[in-house]
Amino acid sequence: MKLLKDGFMKFDYRLPIYNWFFPLGYQPLSSEKKHLIEKSNFDIYNVAGENSKFRALYFHIPYCEKICTFCPFSREINTNDKEHEEYVEALIKEIRIKSKYKNIGETPVHSIFFGGGTPSILKPELIRKIGNALKECFDLSELKEFNYECHLTTITEDRLQALKDIGVTHARMGVQTFNPLYRKFFNLIENIDLIFEKVGLLNKYFSTVSVDMLYGMHGQQIDDFIKDLHHIVQLNTSNIDVYPINNVVTQAKLGRELRENNMEATTGFTKAQMNVLLRNYMRHNGYHPHNGHGYVKAPKKVLEDNPVVTDIYRFQYHEAHYGYKNHDIIGFGSGAYSITDGYVIGNNNITKKYVKDLLENNHLDMKIGEFAPVICENKGISFHLPYHGEAEKAKINFDLVRPEVLSRLEEVILEGLVIDDGTHYRLTELGWNWYGNLLFYLSPDSEQQVILKHIDRGSKVKNRFVEDCNINFDFDLTRELVYT
C-alpha cells in the first residue's frame, strides 16, 4: 500500500476489509511453554491476562434460525430448545472454571458483549441463568457497558425483560439494508415493517440501542444508499453503525448469486465517496461519528462544532478490541477467542464437541498461540488512533514501538491525515475518511504481511467476487507485496 501525496485519494487502493483483531501474527505455543498446560488447557490463564488494565468479556451464542449470507462468524441453524439448554449449561461450566483463575475472576470487568450467531434466540430463563453466573463469578464493580445482540425474529418482550433483569445496557440489532433485493440476497426477512416494530420494542426497553447497516454492496447505487440512510435514521435509535460490506469473508453462495445477476462489486473509490456522503447525511440528521463507522445521536452543540469524532459516547467493548497495550478480551463459548498481551486463545468451534467436552470431561480443546507482548506497544498507534480518532501519547511506550510504525506515523502527519496536539495524536477529517486503510498502514510490517495473506486467501475462494480494492496484486508469501 502506497501513501499518495495529493488530493482526496490518499492511498493507491482502499483496503477491502475493515475489521480484524490485533495481533493476527501469532505462532503456536512454543515447546518451552507447553508445561503451562500439561494438566489442563485452562491453566494458560495462570499467565494470560495477568497484566490487564481494561477487560472485556465476550460470550458466543452460535445458534441461528437461518444463516445470513454476509456473516463470517461461527454459527449454525439450530432451534432445538434442549440443545440450547445443554449449550448454556456448558457455557456456565466454562464461566465457573475460568473465573477460578485469579487473572479472570479477580480482574474488574469493564465491558460485556454477547454475540453470535443469535444470542436473542435463547429463552428468557436461559438468559437469566447466564446472567446469574456472571454476577456470581466476575467483578462487575467497574462495568461500563453490557451489550447484547438481537435479531428481529427473536425480539419479544419477555426476552427483553430478561435482558434488563441481568443488567444489559446496550441492545444491538443488525438491519443491514431496507432494499428488498439485497435482503433477499442476504437471506433476511423482507418485511420492512417488522424492523420498525422490533426496533420500537428495543427503544422501549433500552436507552442505548444500536442498529447496524451495510453499504457498498455489489451493484448498489448512490440513490439506493440514500434510501437506506433515510430509513435507518427514521428508527430513531441512539446509535447507528454503518459498515462497508467485507467481501473477503462473505459466503461464496452470495458472490455466485450476485454474479449470476450481473451485479459487479463496488469499487473502493466508490465506497470512499459513499463514506463522505454518509458522514454529511448523518450529521444533517443529528448523528455524529464516535469512531470509524459508529454514529451517536448528538446534541446541537456537537453538530455545530463538528469535531472529527465526538467523545460523548465511547463503545466500551471496542476500547478492548481497538485499545492500548494491556486492553484484553476473554472469550467464552464455542469458537470464542481470548486475546491478551502475549496470547491468543481460541475455543473449539464445533458446538457439539464444545458441549460434550465441558459437560462430560471438564475439558476444552483450545488453539493456543503466543506472540511477543512488545507488539502490543504498537496498538495505541496502529489501532486506537485510526479507529477511535485519537491516541493518548502518555499511554504509549515509544521506546518499544516499531520503527516502521513511527516512520509511517510521521508520514501521515505530514500528509494531513493525523495531527499531533502535544498530548494526543488525532485524526483529521481526511484521516477519518481513510480509517480502514490507516489501521493497516500504521500496523507493524509483521502484521501487514498476515493481513495481506488473509485478503489474498479470501479473494481466491471459488465464486467469491472481490473486486473492490482498486488494484490487482500477487502476494509473495515469503517476501512483500508485489504490485502488477
C-alpha positions as semicolon CSV with decimal commas, in nm:
position;residue;x (nm);y (nm);z (nm)
1;M;0,000;0,000;0,000
2;K;0,137;0,340;-0,101
3;L;0,056;0,673;0,059
4;L;-0,025;0,930;-0,210
5;K;0,078;1,294;-0,185
6;D;-0,212;1,490;-0,329
7;G;-0,591;1,500;-0,334
8;F;-0,863;1,303;-0,157
9;M;-0,729;0,965;-0,271
10;K;-0,456;0,932;-0,009
11;F;-0,378;0,568;-0,088
12;D;-0,334;0,374;-0,410
13;Y;-0,616;0,138;-0,316
14;R;-0,882;0,102;-0,049
15;L;-0,836;-0,198;0,176
16;P;-1,128;-0,439;0,114
17;I;-1,158;-0,530;0,483
18;Y;-1,214;-0,305;0,782
19;N;-1,201;-0,532;1,087
20;W;-0,954;-0,779;1,238
21;F;-0,807;-0,839;1,580
22;F;-0,459;-0,736;1,693
23;P;-0,226;-0,911;1,658
24;L;-0,303;-1,156;1,378
25;G;0,063;-1,256;1,357
26;Y;0,098;-1,518;1,631
27;Q;0,262;-1,862;1,650
28;P;0,157;-2,193;1,812
29;L;0,252;-2,219;2,177
30;S;0,627;-2,291;2,193
31;S;0,766;-2,612;2,337
32;E;0,925;-2,404;2,614
33;K;0,578;-2,301;2,732
34;K;0,392;-2,630;2,680
35;H;0,449;-2,703;3,050
36;L;0,195;-2,428;3,126
37;I;-0,089;-2,652;3,006
38;E;0,035;-3,001;3,098
39;K;-0,255;-3,059;3,340
40;S;-0,527;-2,858;3,163
41;N;-0,561;-2,617;2,872
42;F;-0,737;-2,384;3,112
43;D;-0,408;-2,341;3,301
44;I;-0,294;-2,099;3,028
45;Y;-0,498;-1,844;3,226
46;N;-0,240;-1,865;3,506
47;V;-0,035;-1,632;3,282
48;A;-0,272;-1,496;3,016
49;G;-0,440;-1,173;3,124
50;E;-0,224;-1,111;3,431
51;N;-0,144;-0,750;3,332
52;S;-0,491;-0,645;3,218
53;K;-0,580;-0,279;3,264
54;F;-0,906;-0,286;3,067
55;R;-1,106;-0,607;3,046
56;A;-1,391;-0,709;2,816
57;L;-1,576;-1,041;2,824
58;Y;-1,716;-1,190;2,504
59;F;-1,985;-1,464;2,504
60;H;-2,065;-1,652;2,186
61;I;-2,411;-1,798;2,117
62;P;-2,373;-1,989;1,786
63;Y;-2,738;-2,069;1,708
64;C;-2,950;-1,908;1,434
65;E;-3,291;-1,966;1,280
66;K;-3,127;-1,924;0,939
67;I;-2,787;-1,813;0,809
68;C;-2,723;-1,466;0,668
69;T;-2,501;-1,492;0,360
70;F;-2,277;-1,196;0,455
71;C;-2,195;-1,338;0,800
72;P;-1,844;-1,484;0,852
73;F;-1,884;-1,588;1,215
74;S;-1,910;-1,932;1,375
75;R;-2,280;-2,022;1,364
76;E;-2,529;-2,296;1,279
77;I;-2,902;-2,336;1,225
78;N;-3,045;-2,479;1,546
79;T;-3,379;-2,407;1,714
80;N;-3,374;-2,710;1,945
81;D;-3,456;-2,593;2,298
82;K;-3,290;-2,895;2,463
83;E;-2,962;-2,832;2,279
84;H;-2,981;-2,465;2,372
85;E;-3,016;-2,568;2,738
86;E;-2,715;-2,800;2,714
87;Y;-2,509;-2,528;2,549
88;V;-2,594;-2,279;2,825
89;E;-2,504;-2,542;3,085
90;A;-2,165;-2,589;2,912
91;L;-2,115;-2,211;2,884
92;I;-2,179;-2,167;3,256
93;K;-1,937;-2,453;3,324
94;E;-1,671;-2,267;3,126
95;I;-1,752;-1,947;3,316
96;R;-1,711;-2,120;3,651
97;I;-1,386;-2,296;3,556
98;K;-1,218;-1,987;3,410
99;S;-1,331;-1,750;3,683
100;K;-1,144;-1,956;3,942
101;Y;-0,820;-1,831;3,787
102;K;-0,706;-1,510;3,955
103;N;-0,637;-1,338;3,621
104;I;-1,001;-1,392;3,519
105;G;-1,217;-1,389;3,831
106;E;-1,045;-1,107;4,020
107;T;-0,980;-0,860;3,738
108;P;-1,257;-0,596;3,715
109;V;-1,471;-0,624;3,401
110;H;-1,533;-0,304;3,204
111;S;-1,742;-0,437;2,915
112;I;-1,955;-0,741;2,830
113;F;-2,061;-0,840;2,480
114;F;-2,294;-1,124;2,376
115;G;-2,257;-1,203;2,006
116;G;-2,321;-1,487;1,768
117;G;-2,498;-1,639;1,598
118;T;-2,814;-1,507;1,754
119;P;-2,791;-1,454;2,132
120;S;-3,157;-1,350;2,146
121;I;-3,260;-1,698;2,030
122;L;-3,225;-1,812;2,392
123;K;-3,538;-1,831;2,604
124;P;-3,573;-1,587;2,897
125;E;-3,493;-1,847;3,163
126;L;-3,163;-1,933;2,990
127;I;-3,072;-1,566;2,960
128;R;-3,129;-1,523;3,334
129;K;-2,923;-1,834;3,414
130;I;-2,622;-1,691;3,232
131;G;-2,676;-1,351;3,393
132;N;-2,677;-1,504;3,741
133;A;-2,350;-1,684;3,665
134;L;-2,189;-1,359;3,552
135;K;-2,284;-1,185;3,876
136;E;-2,155;-1,476;4,085
137;C;-1,824;-1,524;3,905
138;F;-1,691;-1,185;3,797
139;D;-1,605;-0,848;3,948
140;L;-1,860;-0,621;3,780
141;S;-1,800;-0,321;4,006
142;E;-1,641;-0,124;3,719
143;L;-1,873;-0,241;3,440
144;K;-1,934;0,043;3,195
145;E;-2,146;-0,127;2,928
146;F;-2,328;-0,460;2,876
147;N;-2,404;-0,532;2,509
148;Y;-2,641;-0,797;2,374
149;E;-2,707;-0,868;2,006
150;C;-3,066;-0,932;1,899
151;H;-3,236;-1,049;1,581
152;L;-3,574;-0,912;1,480
153;T;-3,744;-1,254;1,465
154;T;-3,642;-1,335;1,824
155;I;-3,716;-0,999;1,987
156;T;-4,002;-1,050;2,234
157;E;-4,097;-0,853;2,543
158;D;-4,027;-1,144;2,780
159;R;-3,674;-1,179;2,638
160;L;-3,613;-0,804;2,660
161;Q;-3,728;-0,804;3,022
162;A;-3,484;-1,087;3,093
163;L;-3,205;-0,880;2,937
164;K;-3,298;-0,584;3,158
165;D;-3,301;-0,813;3,462
166;I;-2,944;-0,934;3,405
167;G;-2,812;-0,581;3,357
168;V;-2,793;-0,535;2,980
169;T;-2,748;-0,166;2,898
170;H;-2,693;-0,172;2,523
171;A;-2,915;-0,365;2,280
172;R;-2,785;-0,419;1,927
173;M;-2,962;-0,534;1,611
174;G;-2,846;-0,587;1,256
175;V;-3,073;-0,421;0,999
176;Q;-2,812;-0,430;0,717
177;T;-3,039;-0,287;0,444
178;F;-3,401;-0,200;0,369
179;N;-3,368;-0,285;0,000
180;P;-3,584;-0,594;-0,074
181;L;-3,340;-0,723;-0,337
182;Y;-3,038;-0,715;-0,107
183;R;-3,241;-0,852;0,183
184;K;-3,325;-1,148;-0,037
185;F;-2,960;-1,195;-0,135
186;F;-2,859;-1,176;0,234
187;N;-3,127;-1,430;0,336
188;L;-3,302;-1,173;0,556
189;I;-3,675;-1,135;0,618
190;E;-3,812;-0,892;0,360
191;N;-4,083;-0,744;0,585
192;I;-3,963;-0,387;0,646
193;D;-4,249;-0,309;0,884
194;L;-4,117;-0,579;1,118
195;I;-3,788;-0,389;1,150
196;F;-3,966;-0,077;1,272
197;E;-4,182;-0,282;1,509
198;K;-3,893;-0,468;1,671
199;V;-3,660;-0,167;1,696
200;G;-3,950;0,017;1,857
201;L;-3,953;-0,253;2,126
202;L;-3,579;-0,218;2,178
203;N;-3,619;0,159;2,218
204;K;-3,894;0,096;2,473
205;Y;-3,670;-0,118;2,695
206;F;-3,325;0,040;2,647
207;S;-3,199;0,397;2,626
208;T;-2,896;0,281;2,425
209;V;-2,988;0,090;2,110
210;S;-2,756;0,038;1,816
211;V;-2,857;-0,079;1,469
212;D;-2,612;-0,196;1,201
213;M;-2,628;-0,118;0,830
214;L;-2,410;-0,231;0,538
215;Y;-2,317;-0,035;0,228
216;G;-2,110;-0,081;-0,084
217;M;-2,289;-0,399;-0,188
218;H;-2,244;-0,528;-0,543
219;G;-2,439;-0,305;-0,779
220;Q;-2,554;-0,062;-0,509
221;Q;-2,622;0,284;-0,648
222;I;-2,596;0,611;-0,456
223;D;-2,975;0,653;-0,465
224;D;-3,017;0,308;-0,306
225;F;-2,767;0,402;-0,035
226;I;-2,951;0,727;0,044
227;K;-3,283;0,540;0,073
228;D;-3,125;0,304;0,327
229;L;-2,987;0,600;0,522
230;H;-3,330;0,767;0,517
231;H;-3,491;0,459;0,673
232;I;-3,217;0,390;0,927
233;V;-3,238;0,738;1,084
234;Q;-3,617;0,701;1,100
235;L;-3,566;0,418;1,350
236;N;-3,464;0,691;1,597
237;T;-3,209;0,482;1,786
238;S;-2,935;0,633;1,999
239;N;-2,662;0,470;1,789
240;I;-2,616;0,362;1,428
241;D;-2,320;0,163;1,293
242;V;-2,266;0,176;0,916
243;Y;-2,009;-0,065;0,768
244;P;-1,877;-0,126;0,418
245;I;-1,950;-0,488;0,329
246;N;-1,649;-0,716;0,373
247;N;-1,646;-0,918;0,050
248;V;-1,336;-1,109;0,159
249;V;-1,535;-1,313;0,414
250;T;-1,890;-1,330;0,276
251;Q;-2,023;-1,670;0,170
252;A;-1,928;-1,789;-0,177
253;K;-2,301;-1,853;-0,231
254;L;-2,366;-1,479;-0,209
255;G;-2,094;-1,400;-0,462
256;R;-2,226;-1,662;-0,703
257;E;-2,583;-1,528;-0,685
258;L;-2,467;-1,170;-0,737
259;R;-2,257;-1,271;-1,035
260;E;-2,549;-1,464;-1,184
261;N;-2,748;-1,140;-1,164
262;N;-2,467;-0,945;-1,335
263;M;-2,405;-0,731;-1,026
264;E;-2,046;-0,607;-1,018
265;A;-1,854;-0,545;-0,696
266;T;-1,849;-0,184;-0,584
267;T;-1,505;-0,029;-0,624
268;G;-1,301;0,102;-0,334
269;F;-1,316;0,456;-0,473
270;T;-1,697;0,443;-0,482
271;K;-1,703;0,319;-0,122
272;A;-1,478;0,610;-0,023
273;Q;-1,725;0,852;-0,186
274;M;-2,014;0,679;-0,008
275;N;-1,837;0,729;0,323
276;V;-1,813;1,107;0,266
277;L;-2,182;1,120;0,174
278;L;-2,261;0,908;0,481
279;R;-2,094;1,149;0,723
280;N;-2,274;1,450;0,579
281;Y;-2,613;1,276;0,570
282;M;-2,583;1,152;0,928
283;R;-2,474;1,492;1,058
284;H;-2,768;1,658;0,883
285;N;-2,995;1,412;1,066
286;G;-2,847;1,464;1,412
287;Y;-2,582;1,189;1,432
288;H;-2,207;1,230;1,467
289;P;-1,917;0,980;1,441
290;H;-1,779;0,840;1,766
291;N;-1,539;0,606;1,584
292;G;-1,458;0,494;1,230
293;H;-1,805;0,358;1,149
294;G;-2,018;0,430;1,457
295;Y;-2,257;0,725;1,491
296;V;-2,428;0,855;1,803
297;K;-2,723;1,091;1,835
298;A;-2,552;1,418;1,921
299;P;-2,654;1,749;2,083
300;K;-2,679;2,055;1,861
301;K;-2,355;2,197;2,005
302;V;-2,155;1,890;1,897
303;L;-2,305;1,903;1,549
304;E;-2,225;2,274;1,518
305;D;-1,868;2,231;1,642
306;N;-1,832;1,934;1,405
307;P;-1,532;1,757;1,563
308;V;-1,382;1,474;1,361
309;V;-1,513;1,228;1,620
310;T;-1,707;1,300;1,937
311;D;-1,629;1,166;2,283
312;I;-1,985;1,199;2,417
313;Y;-2,009;0,822;2,366
314;R;-1,741;0,553;2,352
315;F;-1,820;0,191;2,263
316;Q;-1,650;0,021;2,557
317;Y;-1,613;-0,324;2,403
318;H;-1,407;-0,171;2,125
319;E;-1,191;0,002;2,388
320;A;-1,063;-0,351;2,445
321;H;-1,066;-0,463;2,082
322;Y;-0,915;-0,141;1,942
323;G;-0,745;-0,031;2,261
324;Y;-0,396;0,005;2,404
325;K;-0,146;-0,241;2,546
326;N;-0,298;-0,439;2,837
327;H;-0,651;-0,396;2,699
328;D;-0,778;-0,751;2,656
329;I;-1,077;-0,971;2,572
330;I;-1,160;-1,303;2,739
331;G;-1,391;-1,519;2,527
332;F;-1,645;-1,784;2,629
333;G;-1,843;-2,025;2,413
334;S;-1,771;-2,232;2,104
335;G;-1,537;-2,054;1,863
336;A;-1,478;-1,761;2,102
337;Y;-1,133;-1,605;2,125
338;S;-0,939;-1,460;2,416
339;I;-0,678;-1,201;2,317
340;T;-0,435;-1,080;2,582
341;D;-0,082;-0,940;2,576
342;G;0,125;-1,237;2,467
343;Y;-0,150;-1,492;2,395
344;V;-0,432;-1,566;2,151
345;I;-0,661;-1,847;2,272
346;G;-0,938;-1,986;2,052
347;N;-1,206;-2,223;2,182
348;N;-1,305;-2,525;1,974
349;N;-1,571;-2,410;1,724
350;I;-1,754;-2,743;1,686
351;T;-2,053;-2,678;1,909
352;K;-2,143;-3,037;1,994
353;K;-1,783;-3,116;2,088
354;Y;-1,761;-2,797;2,295
355;V;-2,070;-2,902;2,492
356;K;-1,968;-3,266;2,535
357;D;-1,611;-3,188;2,644
358;L;-1,721;-2,942;2,912
359;L;-2,019;-3,134;3,048
360;E;-1,856;-3,478;3,048
361;N;-1,486;-3,406;3,099
362;N;-1,441;-3,052;3,238
363;H;-1,215;-3,010;2,935
364;L;-1,200;-2,774;2,640
365;D;-0,995;-2,800;2,323
366;M;-0,822;-2,469;2,257
367;K;-0,598;-2,332;1,987
368;I;-0,333;-2,152;2,192
369;G;-0,092;-1,914;2,023
370;E;0,168;-1,672;2,150
371;F;0,343;-1,358;2,034
372;A;0,594;-1,113;2,176
373;P;0,395;-0,889;2,416
374;V;0,600;-0,591;2,297
375;I;0,397;-0,599;1,974
376;C;0,106;-0,453;2,172
377;E;0,307;-0,137;2,238
378;N;0,214;-0,050;1,879
379;K;-0,158;-0,097;1,939
380;G;-0,231;0,259;2,054
381;I;-0,099;0,399;1,725
382;S;-0,195;0,111;1,496
383;F;-0,550;0,059;1,627
384;H;-0,671;0,313;1,882
385;L;-0,572;0,616;1,675
386;P;-0,737;0,517;1,343
387;Y;-1,048;0,362;1,495
388;H;-1,129;0,594;1,787
389;G;-0,982;0,901;1,618
390;E;-0,723;0,973;1,885
391;A;-0,439;0,818;2,083
392;E;-0,317;0,945;2,419
393;K;0,061;0,969;2,397
394;A;0,112;0,906;2,771
395;K;-0,032;0,553;2,725
396;I;0,231;0,458;2,464
397;N;0,589;0,348;2,535
398;F;0,755;0,499;2,228
399;D;1,085;0,329;2,303
400;L;0,917;-0,006;2,224
401;V;0,706;0,098;1,924
402;R;0,833;-0,048;1,597
403;P;1,046;0,198;1,393
404;E;0,837;0,144;1,079
405;V;0,520;0,237;1,273
406;L;0,675;0,563;1,394
407;S;0,804;0,638;1,045
408;R;0,463;0,587;0,887
409;L;0,302;0,793;1,164
410;E;0,529;1,082;1,065
411;E;0,425;1,036;0,701
412;V;0,052;1,053;0,771
413;I;0,105;1,362;0,987
414;L;0,290;1,531;0,700
415;E;0,010;1,436;0,460
416;G;-0,260;1,587;0,683
417;L;-0,432;1,266;0,795
418;V;-0,321;1,299;1,159
419;I;-0,225;1,592;1,381
420;D;-0,009;1,598;1,695
421;D;-0,156;1,839;1,952
422;G;0,111;1,769;2,214
423;T;-0,080;1,525;2,436
424;H;-0,266;1,326;2,167
425;Y;-0,247;1,217;1,808
426;R;-0,579;1,293;1,640
427;L;-0,730;1,209;1,303
428;T;-0,821;1,493;1,073
429;E;-1,146;1,456;0,878
430;L;-0,943;1,340;0,580
431;G;-0,777;1,079;0,801
432;W;-1,114;0,964;0,934
433;N;-1,230;0,902;0,576
434;W;-0,940;0,655;0,542
435;Y;-0,950;0,497;0,888
436;G;-0,966;0,141;0,749
437;N;-0,651;0,198;0,545
438;L;-0,481;0,363;0,841
439;L;-0,547;0,057;1,057
440;F;-0,336;-0,132;0,807
441;Y;-0,083;0,137;0,717
442;L;0,009;0,211;1,079
443;S;0,045;-0,158;1,170
444;P;0,389;-0,319;1,206
445;D;0,532;-0,491;0,897
446;S;0,474;-0,833;1,050
447;E;0,103;-0,759;1,092
448;Q;0,069;-0,618;0,741
449;Q;0,205;-0,940;0,594
450;V;-0,052;-1,153;0,778
451;I;-0,340;-0,921;0,681
452;L;-0,241;-0,930;0,313
453;K;-0,221;-1,309;0,321
454;H;-0,570;-1,316;0,473
455;I;-0,705;-1,093;0,193
456;D;-0,526;-1,300;-0,069
457;R;-0,671;-1,628;0,062
458;G;-1,023;-1,488;0,096
459;S;-1,029;-1,336;-0,251
460;K;-0,933;-1,668;-0,412
461;V;-1,224;-1,869;-0,274
462;K;-1,425;-2,014;-0,561
463;N;-1,725;-1,796;-0,657
464;R;-1,623;-1,521;-0,414
465;F;-1,647;-1,196;-0,609
466;V;-1,392;-0,950;-0,467
467;E;-1,312;-0,657;-0,693
468;D;-1,322;-0,365;-0,457
469;C;-0,956;-0,293;-0,376
470;N;-0,884;-0,095;-0,697
471;I;-0,565;-0,285;-0,771
472;N;-0,469;-0,634;-0,880
473;F;-0,192;-0,784;-0,674
474;D;0,001;-1,105;-0,635
475;F;0,140;-1,173;-0,293
476;D;0,472;-1,347;-0,248
477;L;0,417;-1,529;0,080
478;T;0,791;-1,523;0,151
479;R;0,851;-1,155;0,091
480;E;0,646;-0,843;0,029
481;L;0,350;-0,728;-0,175
482;V;0,425;-0,725;-0,547
483;Y;0,215;-0,478;-0,746
484;T;0,111;-0,566;-1,101
